């Protein structure tokens, strides 16, 4: 019955399980702002990433590092408050270096399927079940505090 209950819980709380807006992007980072200006020009000329790497990173000297991924707004490679807009960005100062972002595609928010959100759904469902169980217990049984016994136990603990 748990799998049916989990399915029902997911259906009733779908709005909690959304993949945020993301980008398919390449982030170029370098300690040298001029290097990124060159990279920007090469990207605008639609040069392949491998060619750019070979051209810029020569003689065992790594001038630029590329990160290519699907990224959400919190991705560590992206500068803070980065605007998700298709194209090549300006150069940003980020983490004691400079970064340039080529956004290939902006991906909208999407609804996660139960399979994609299963771990989070099961965790949330367990919390929901436990809260209902405790609520049911408190409705069924009245909690009474025996102050004399509490004082006695406290004094015994203090004396140890």
Secondary structure, 3 states (H helix, E strand, C coil): CHHHHHHHHHHHCHHHCEECCEEEEEEEEECCHHHHHHHHHHHHCCCCHHHHHHHHCCCCCCCCEEEEEEEECCCCCCCCCCCCCCEECCCEEECCEEEEEEEEEEECCEECCHHHHHHHHHHHHHHHHHHHHHHHHHHHCCCCCCHHHHHHHHHHHHCC
